[in-house]
């Protein structure tokens, strides 16, 4: 991914660094992604009626003044500094756009499948306890520390509407999206499934048993 001098200067003013893209390693369980994609139910997006982020209780407490956000910051960062269990400093590289940060305030914890997207694809039928499990899922690749700007650019869009600017992350991004939707039995739109298929097409590991 080429980075112009102007872009480097702009990012420096913003207090962050740019890292060089490297091909992403296959995510855990990636060999099943082709099969998982075919098993996803295709359906039109549901209504947003009744939706609010409060219907997906997060972030769950993990200690005094600490929560799941701290857990992800510690997991995804390097050279982490803690105050008790609260993350106060470290280094994070945003896989979405290659930006690097040393202050946790510059990092958002993204829900791989956004809460509003989950609502439209099946979570509206769940109770709040299950939605809370989904919003705080540390077992699947549902939570990731990324730049605040990329998280907000993504919003609640699916891969047919938004993809990470860092193309070298597309294989992992698509595989993780599929893994989350498959685990939680959420539906996909036809455009979403097509976009995922396109993103996975060049991934040599995507259809291996």
C-alpha positions in Angstrom: 0.0 0.0 0.0 1.7 3.2 -1.2 1.7 6.1 1.3 2.4 9.6 -0.1 4.5 12.2 1.8 1.4 14.3 2.2 -0.5 11.5 3.8 2.4 10.8 6.2 2.5 14.5 7.2 -1.2 14.6 7.7 -1.1 11.5 9.9 1.9 12.8 11.9 -0.1 16.0 12.7 -2.9 13.7 13.9 -0.5 12.0 16.4 -0.3 8.6 14.8 2.0 6.7 12.6 1.6 4.7 9.4 2.7 1.1 9.2 3.6 -0.8 6.0 1.0 -3.3 4.9 2.0 -6.9 5.1 0.0 -9.9 3.9 -2.3 -11.0 6.8 -1.9 -14.6 8.1 -4.8 -16.9 7.8 -7.2 -16.5 10.8 -7.8 -19.4 13.1 -10.1 -21.9 11.5 -9.8 -20.2 8.1 -9.9 -23.6 6.3 -13.6 -23.9 7.0 -14.6 -20.4 5.7 -15.7 -21.6 2.3 -18.1 -24.2 3.8 -19.3 -21.7 6.4 -20.1 -19.2 3.8 -22.2 -21.6 1.8 -24.1 -22.5 5.0 -25.2 -18.9 5.8 -28.8 -18.1 5.2 -29.5 -15.4 2.6 -32.3 -13.1 3.5 -33.3 -9.4 3.2 -32.1 -7.1 5.9 -34.7 -6.8 8.7 -36.2 -3.7 10.2 -34.4 -1.4 12.6 -37.6 -1.0 14.6 -36.8 -1.2 18.3 -33.1 -1.1 17.9 -30.7 0.7 20.3 -27.2 -0.1 21.4 -28.5 -0.5 24.9 -30.2 -3.7 23.7 -26.7 -5.1 23.4 -25.3 -4.5 27.0 -21.5 -3.8 26.8 -18.9 -3.5 27.9 -19.0 -6.1 30.7 -17.0 -5.5 33.8 -13.8 -7.6 34.2 -12.4 -6.0 37.4 -12.3 -2.7 39.3 -12.7 0.1 36.8 -12.0 -2.4 34.0 -14.2 -4.0 31.3 -14.0 -6.0 28.1 -12.6 -3.0 26.3 -9.5 -3.2 28.5 -9.3 -6.9 27.8 -9.2 -6.3 24.0 -6.8 -3.4 24.3 -4.4 -5.6 26.2 -4.8 -8.6 23.9 -4.3 -6.6 20.7 -1.6 -4.3 21.8 2.1 -4.5 22.6 4.2 -3.0 25.4 1.0 -2.6 27.4 1.1 -0.5 30.6 -1.6 -1.1 33.2 -3.0 0.7 36.2 -4.5 -2.2 38.1 -6.3 -3.9 35.2 -6.9 -0.7 33.3 -4.9 -0.2 30.1 -3.3 3.2 30.2 -0.6 3.0 27.5 0.8 0.7 24.8 1.1 0.3 21.1 -1.6 -0.7 18.7 -1.5 -1.2 14.9 -4.9 -0.9 13.3 -5.3 -3.7 10.8 -8.0 -1.8 9.0 -5.9 1.1 7.8 -2.3 0.5 9.0 -2.3 3.4 11.5 -0.4 3.0 14.8 -1.2 4.5 18.2 0.4 4.7 21.6 -2.6 6.2 23.4 -5.6 4.0 24.1 -7.9 7.0 23.5 -7.1 6.8 19.8 -8.3 3.2 19.6 -11.8 1.9 19.2 -12.9 -1.6 19.9 -14.8 -2.6 16.7 -17.6 -5.2 16.6 -16.6 -7.2 13.5 -20.3 -7.7 12.8 -21.8 -4.3 14.0 -24.6 -4.4 16.5 -27.1 -2.8 14.2 -26.2 -5.2 11.4 -26.7 -8.1 13.8 -30.1 -6.7 14.8 -31.1 -6.6 11.1 -29.9 -10.1 10.5 -31.5 -12.0 13.4 -30.5 -10.5 16.7 -33.8 -8.6 17.0 -35.3 -11.9 17.9 -32.9 -12.6 20.8 -33.3 -11.5 24.4 -30.9 -8.8 25.8 -28.8 -11.5 27.7 -27.9 -13.2 24.4 -27.3 -9.9 22.7 -24.9 -9.0 25.6 -23.1 -12.3 25.0 -22.7 -11.3 21.3 -21.5 -7.8 22.1 -18.9 -9.1 24.5 -17.8 -12.2 22.6 -14.1 -12.7 23.2 -14.1 -16.3 21.8 -14.9 -15.6 18.2 -13.1 -12.8 16.2 -15.9 -10.4 17.0 -13.9 -7.7 18.8 -10.8 -6.0 17.5 -8.8 -2.9 18.4 -8.7 -0.5 15.4 -8.3 3.2 14.7 -11.3 5.2 15.8 -11.5 6.8 12.3 -11.8 3.4 10.5 -14.3 2.1 13.0 -16.5 5.2 12.5 -16.1 5.1 8.8 -17.4 1.5 8.8 -20.4 2.2 11.0 -23.0 -0.5 10.7 -22.1 -1.4 7.1 -21.6 -4.9 5.8 -18.7 -5.8 3.4 -20.8 -5.0 0.3 -20.9 -1.4 1.6 -17.5 -1.0 3.3 -14.2 -2.8 3.3 -11.0 -2.0 5.2 -8.7 0.4 3.3 -5.9 -2.0 3.9 -6.6 -4.6 1.2 -4.0 -7.0 2.6 -6.5 -7.5 5.5 -9.4 -8.4 3.3 -9.0 -12.2 3.5 -8.9 -12.1 7.3 -11.7 -9.6 7.5 -14.0 -11.6 5.3 -13.1 -14.9 7.1 -13.8 -13.3 10.5 -17.1 -11.8 9.4 -18.2 -15.2 8.1 -17.1 -17.0 11.3 -19.1 -14.6 13.5 -22.2 -14.8 11.4 -22.0 -18.5 11.2 -21.4 -19.0 14.9 -24.4 -16.8 15.8 -26.6 -18.0 13.0 -27.1 -14.5 11.6 -28.3 -14.1 8.0 -26.6 -12.3 5.1 -28.0 -10.3 2.3 -27.3 -11.5 -1.3 -25.0 -8.5 -1.9 -23.2 -9.2 1.4 -22.6 -12.8 0.5 -21.3 -11.9 -3.0 -18.9 -9.3 -1.5 -17.6 -11.9 1.0 -17.1 -14.4 -1.8 -15.2 -11.9 -3.9 -13.0 -10.9 -0.9 -12.2 -14.6 -0.3 -11.6 -15.5 -3.9 -7.9 -14.8 -3.9 -7.2 -16.3 -0.5 -5.3 -19.5 -1.1 -6.2 -20.9 2.3 -9.9 -20.1 2.2 -11.3 -23.4 0.8 -8.8 -25.8 2.3 -10.2 -28.6 4.5 
